[in-house]
């Protein structure tokens, strides 16, 4: 038991000492309690790789170049948003040689900090999708020559995959399928062999082809130098006839893969419409597939019975023409949408003889594309659409074509 001094002055001094000791002990206790539940976030330098434990594999990923130990507390990063951009001057000529500090990115009007930047000289990975169905079947040779010219127009270091449609016999049924003729490679001899092996198809599984590009060709995460520099280049009229997938499924798959979409739109509408008008018994007559008829029904009469649109040969010529034109309009709208989503472009060609010129334009566009990336300051995982706007400093009257926006992740 403590005894206090008799004098008032000594008593006051002793009291102060006792209070100081009590406060010190209380503060120490609070710090000790905090140490059990909180560790100061710290940046971790990259260490030699080792076999990760199950717990460490479940840790959230951080930005490139960082690793996380089991006991580290880190700030969870938002997803890297890739923004391809092509800059042209007042006369429409591409502007090269720009640096990251020439660019400013805005998301929903708010400035963002550029975290990833690749110049126009950085290599690209390209999935080349060749549609050899319908009216193009008789001109496969032209398609092959256009594809080879495109490959030759790319730069050393660019890697290409070749995808096409083919016909597979399943019992008595002939099915249109999607085939990968060559995986991503910069071996020009392998690519030439793959293009020469491209054949014709009796159907157009276009949406399935888009999903194949997203899920197979670009399944693996890109290498650092390829981040934001992956492209789909498709030669097609875009009118799907046999896919199991739908447009929205294919669109979402391409978005998740971060692929820039280019389309060389071949105009086959007049040729197809003429053959659709012929009698079903005539040689060379075309029919809309059940998949196309069902798609047409959902557009013009969503509340009607599917059986009313099941027999193409019972349709009158006016209805056949209307169905064909509706499907072509939808296809052009969808290709334009995919290009806008990703910062790509569409090139309309009258026929396959113009395809080679369009392919050269695509190769030039890819070769002048910058790749920007940022971590959004908006960390809400609400699934909302975020608008992107890119500006350029230091170039008078510069025009920028870039990705228009993206869908935020949703928890």
C-alpha positions in Angstrom: 0.0 0.0 0.0 1.4 3.5 -1.0 2.0 6.1 1.7 1.7 9.8 0.7 4.1 12.5 2.0 2.9 14.7 4.7 3.6 18.1 3.0 1.2 19.5 0.4 4.0 20.1 -2.2 5.4 16.6 -1.8 1.9 15.2 -2.1 1.2 17.0 -5.4 4.5 15.8 -6.9 3.8 12.2 -5.9 0.3 12.4 -7.3 1.6 13.7 -10.7 4.1 10.8 -10.9 1.5 8.2 -10.1 -0.9 9.7 -12.8 1.9 9.7 -15.4 2.7 6.1 -14.7 -0.9 5.1 -15.1 -1.4 6.9 -18.4 1.8 5.3 -19.7 0.7 1.8 -18.7 -2.8 2.3 -20.4 -1.2 3.6 -23.6 1.1 0.6 -23.7 -1.9 -1.8 -23.3 -3.7 -0.1 -26.2 -0.7 -0.4 -28.6 -0.3 -4.0 -27.7 -4.0 -4.7 -28.4 -3.7 -3.0 -31.8 -0.6 -5.0 -32.7 -2.7 -8.2 -32.6 -5.2 -7.0 -35.3 -3.4 -4.5 -37.5 -0.1 -4.4 -39.4 1.1 -1.3 -41.3 0.7 -1.7 -45.0 4.1 -1.8 -46.7 5.4 -2.1 -50.2 7.0 -5.5 -50.8 10.0 -5.8 -53.2 10.0 -8.7 -55.6 11.8 -11.8 -54.2 12.9 -14.9 -56.0 10.0 -17.2 -56.8 9.1 -20.1 -54.6 6.3 -22.6 -54.4 3.3 -20.6 -53.0 1.2 -21.9 -50.1 -2.5 -22.3 -50.6 -3.1 -19.3 -48.4 -0.7 -17.1 -50.4 -2.3 -18.1 -53.7 -5.6 -16.7 -52.3 -4.2 -13.3 -51.6 -5.5 -10.4 -53.7 -3.3 -9.4 -56.6 -1.5 -6.2 -56.5 0.0 -4.1 -59.3 2.6 -5.6 -61.6 6.1 -5.9 -59.9 4.7 -6.5 -56.4 4.4 -9.6 -54.4 2.5 -10.2 -51.2 3.6 -12.3 -48.2 0.9 -14.1 -46.1 1.1 -11.7 -43.3 1.3 -8.5 -45.3 -1.7 -6.1 -45.3 -2.1 -4.4 -48.7 -4.5 -2.1 -50.4 -6.7 -4.0 -52.9 -6.1 -2.5 -56.4 -8.8 -1.9 -59.0 -8.6 -3.6 -62.3 -6.2 -2.2 -64.9 -8.2 -0.5 -67.6 -6.5 -0.7 -71.0 -7.2 2.1 -73.5 -5.9 1.8 -77.1 -5.6 5.1 -78.8 -4.7 6.4 -82.3 -3.7 10.0 -82.6 -3.9 11.9 -86.0 -3.1 15.5 -86.9 -5.4 18.0 -88.6 -4.8 16.3 -92.0 -5.6 12.8 -90.7 -2.0 11.6 -90.7 -1.0 9.4 -87.7 1.1 11.1 -85.0 3.9 8.9 -83.6 6.7 9.6 -81.1 4.4 10.7 -78.3 5.1 10.0 -74.6 2.9 9.1 -71.7 3.0 12.7 -70.5 1.4 13.8 -73.8 -1.8 12.0 -72.8 -4.5 12.7 -70.3 -7.3 10.1 -69.5 -10.6 11.0 -68.0 -13.1 8.5 -66.6 -16.6 10.0 -66.2 -15.0 13.4 -66.3 -12.4 12.7 -63.6 -8.7 12.7 -64.5 -6.9 9.4 -64.1 -3.2 8.6 -63.6 -1.6 6.6 -66.4 0.0 3.5 -65.0 0.8 1.6 -68.2 2.0 3.0 -71.5 3.2 1.4 -74.8 4.4 3.3 -77.8 3.5 2.6 -81.4 6.7 0.5 -81.8 5.6 -2.1 -79.2 4.5 -5.5 -80.7 0.9 -6.7 -81.2 -0.9 -10.0 -80.9 -3.6 -10.4 -83.6 -6.3 -13.0 -84.1 -7.2 -13.1 -87.8 -10.7 -14.5 -88.3 -11.5 -15.5 -91.9 -15.1 -16.0 -92.9 -15.3 -18.4 -95.9 -19.0 -19.2 -95.8 -22.0 -18.1 -97.9 -21.1 -16.0 -100.9 -17.4 -16.0 -100.2 -17.0 -19.8 -100.7 -16.3 -19.5 -104.4 -13.6 -16.9 -103.7 -11.4 -18.6 -101.1 -8.4 -17.8 -103.2 -9.0 -14.1 -102.9 -9.4 -14.4 -99.1 -6.1 -16.3 -98.8 -4.2 -13.7 -100.8 -5.7 -10.9 -98.8 -4.8 -12.6 -95.5 -1.2 -13.3 -96.7 -0.8 -9.6 -97.6 -2.1 -8.6 -94.2 0.4 -10.9 -92.4 3.3 -9.5 -94.5 2.2 -5.9 -93.7 2.7 -6.5 -89.9 6.0 -5.9 -88.2 8.6 -8.3 -86.9 7.6 -9.3 -83.4 3.9 -9.1 -84.1 2.3 -12.5 -83.4 -0.8 -13.8 -85.4 -3.3 -16.6 -85.0 -5.4 -17.9 -87.9 -9.1 -18.8 -87.3 -11.6 -19.9 -89.9 -14.9 -21.7 -90.5 -15.1 -25.2 -91.8 -17.6 -27.9 -92.4 -17.7 -31.0 -90.2 -19.7 -34.2 -91.1 -21.7 -35.5 -88.1 -23.5 -38.5 -89.4 -25.9 -37.3 -92.1 -25.6 -33.7 -90.9 -23.0 -31.2 -92.1 -22.1 -28.7 -89.4 -20.2 -25.4 -89.6 -17.4 -25.3 -87.1 -14.8 -22.9 -85.9 -11.2 -24.0 -86.4 -7.9 -22.6 -85.1 -5.5 -23.1 -88.0 -2.5 -21.6 -86.2 -2.1 -20.4 -82.6 -0.3 -17.1 -81.9 3.0 -17.2 -83.6 5.5 -14.9 -85.4 6.7 -17.8 -87.6 5.7 -16.5 -91.1 6.1 -19.9 -92.7 3.7 -21.5 -90.2 1.2 -18.7 -90.8 1.4 -19.1 -94.6 0.8 -22.8 -94.3 -2.2 -22.1 -92.1 -3.7 -19.6 -94.5 -3.3 -22.1 -97.4 -5.2 -24.7 -95.4 -8.2 -22.5 -95.0 -11.3 -24.1 -96.7 -14.9 -23.2 -97.3 -17.9 -23.6 -94.9 -21.6 -24.1 -95.4 -22.5 -21.9 -92.5 -21.3 -18.9 -90.5 -20.8 -19.5 -86.7 -19.6 -15.9 -86.4 -20.5 -15.4 -82.7 -18.9 -18.7 -81.8 -15.8 -17.5 -83.7 -15.6 -14.4 -81.6 -15.9 -16.4 -78.4 -13.2 -18.7 -79.7 -10.9 -15.7 -80.1 -11.6 -14.4 -76.6 -11.5 -17.7 -74.7 -8.9 -19.7 -76.6 -6.5 -17.5 -78.5 -6.3 -14.9 -75.7 -7.0 -17.2 -72.8 -3.6 -16.6 -71.1 -2.8 -13.2 -69.5 -0.7 -11.0 -71.8 3.0 -10.6 -71.3 3.9 -7.1 -70.0 5.0 -5.8 -73.4 1.7 -7.1 -75.0 -0.6 -5.6 -72.3 -3.4 -3.6 -74.1 -2.0 -4.6 -77.5 -4.2 -7.5 -78.6 -6.5 -7.3 -81.6 -9.2 -9.2 -83.4 -9.2 -8.7 -87.2 -12.2 -10.3 -88.9 -13.0 -10.5 -92.6 -16.7 -11.1 -92.7 -20.2 -9.9 -93.6 -21.0 -10.4 -89.9 -24.3 -12.3 -90.5 -24.3 -15.3 -88.2 -26.2 -18.4 -89.2 -25.3 -21.3 -87.0 -23.8 -20.2 -83.6 -24.7 -21.6 -80.3 -23.6 -18.4 -78.7 -25.4 -15.0 -79.0 -24.0 -11.6 -79.8 -24.1 -10.3 -76.2 -22.2 -13.4 -75.0 -19.5 -12.8 -77.6 -19.4 -9.1 -76.8 -18.8 -9.7 -73.1 -16.1 -12.3 -73.8 -14.2 -9.9 -76.0 -14.5 -7.1 -73.4 -13.1 -9.4 -70.7 -10.2 -10.4 -72.9 -9.4 -6.7 -73.6 -9.3 -7.2 -77.3 -9.4 -4.3 -79.9 -11.8 -5.2 -82.7 -11.3 -4.5 -86.4 -13.8 -5.6 -89.1 -13.3 -5.7 -92.8 -17.0 -5.8 -93.7 -17.6 -7.5 -97.0 -20.8 -6.5 -98.8 -22.5 -9.7 -99.8 -26.1 -8.5 -99.3 -27.1 -8.2 -102.9 -25.7 -11.6 -103.9 -27.4 -13.3 -101.0 -30.7 -11.6 -101.4 -30.8 -12.6 -105.1 -30.3 -16.2 -104.3 -32.8 -16.1 -101.4 -35.5 -15.1 -103.9 -35.1 -18.3 -105.9 -37.3 -21.3 -105.6 -36.2 -23.6 -102.8 -35.9 -26.4 -105.4 -33.5 -24.6 -107.7 -29.9 -25.4 -107.7 -27.9 -22.7 -106.0 -30.8 -21.3 -104.0 -30.1 -20.1 -100.4 -32.2 -20.5 -97.3 -32.1 -18.7 -94.1 -31.2 -21.1 -91.3 -33.6 -21.8 -88.3 -31.2 -19.8 -86.2 -31.5 -16.8 -88.4 -35.3 -17.1 -88.7 -35.6 -17.2 -84.9 -33.4 -14.2 -84.6 -35.5 -12.4 -87.2 -38.7 -13.3 -85.3 -37.3 -11.9 -82.0 -36.5 -8.6 -83.7 -39.8 -7.9 -85.5 -42.4 -10.0 -83.6 -41.0 -11.1 -80.2 -44.4 -12.1 -78.9 -45.2 -14.4 -81.9 -45.0 -18.2 -82.1 -41.7 -19.5 -83.2 -43.6 -22.0 -85.4 -44.8 -19.2 -87.6 -41.2 -18.5 -88.7 -39.9 -22.1 -88.9 -40.4 -22.8 -92.6 -38.4 -20.5 -94.9 -39.8 -21.9 -98.1 -43.3 -20.9 -97.2 -42.3 -17.3 -96.8 -43.2 -14.9 -99.6 -40.5 -13.0 -101.5 -41.2 -9.7 -99.8 -40.8 -11.3 -96.4 -37.6 -13.1 -97.4 -36.1 -9.8 -98.6 -37.2 -8.0 -95.4 -35.7 -10.8 -93.3 -32.4 -10.7 -95.1 -32.1 -6.9 -95.0 -33.0 -6.9 -91.3 -30.2 -9.4 -90.5 -27.6 -7.5 -92.5 -28.6 -4.2 -90.8 -28.2 -5.9 -87.4 -24.8 -7.4 -88.4 -23.4 -4.0 -89.4 -24.7 -2.5 -86.2 -23.1 -5.2 -84.1 -19.7 -4.9 -85.8 -19.7 -1.1 -85.3 -20.6 -1.6 -81.7 -17.7 -4.0 -81.1 -15.3 -1.6 -82.7 -16.6 1.4 -80.6 -16.4 -0.7 -77.4 -12.8 -1.4 -77.9 -11.3 1.5 -79.8 -11.1 -0.4 -83.1 -12.5 0.4 -86.5 -14.6 -1.0 -89.3 -13.6 -0.9 -93.0 -16.4 -1.5 -95.4 -15.5 -3.1 -98.8 -17.6 -3.6 -101.8 -16.2 -7.0 -102.6 -13.3 -9.3 -101.8 -11.1 -7.6 -104.4 -11.1 -4.5 -102.1 -10.2 -6.6 -99.0 -6.5 -6.5 -99.6 -6.6 -2.7 -99.5 -8.7 -2.7 -96.3 -6.3 -5.2 -94.7 -3.4 -2.8 -95.4 -5.3 0.0 -93.7 -5.9 -2.3 -90.6 -2.2 -3.1 -90.4 -1.3 0.6 -90.6 -3.9 1.4 -87.9 -2.5 -1.3 -85.6 1.0 0.0 -86.3 0.2 3.5 -85.1 -1.7 2.6 -82.0 -0.7 3.6 -78.5 -1.7 1.6 -75.5 -2.6 3.4 -72.3 -3.6 1.8 -69.0 -4.9 3.2 -65.6 -6.3 2.0 -62.3 -9.6 3.7 -61.8 -10.1 6.1 -58.9 -13.6 4.8 -58.7 -13.3 1.6 -56.7 -17.0 0.8 -56.6 -17.8 -2.6 -57.9 -21.3 -1.6 -59.1 -21.3 -2.9 -62.7 -21.9 0.6 -64.0 -20.7 1.9 -67.4 -17.7 4.2 -67.1 -17.2 6.7 -69.9 -13.5 7.2 -71.1 -12.2 10.3 -72.8 -8.6 10.8 -73.9 -6.9 14.1 -74.8 -3.5 14.9 -76.1 -1.2 17.8 -75.2 1.5 19.2 -77.5 -0.1 18.4 -80.9 -2.1 21.1 -82.5 -5.6 20.1 -83.7 -5.0 16.5 -82.6 -7.8 14.0 -83.1 -7.9 10.9 -80.8 -9.8 7.7 -81.5 -9.9 5.6 -78.3 -12.0 3.2 -76.4 -15.3 4.9 -75.4 -15.8 3.2 -72.0 -16.1 0.0 -70.1 -18.4 -1.9 -67.7 -17.1 -1.8 -64.2 -16.9 -5.2 -62.4 -19.8 -6.2 -60.1 -19.4 -7.8 -56.8 
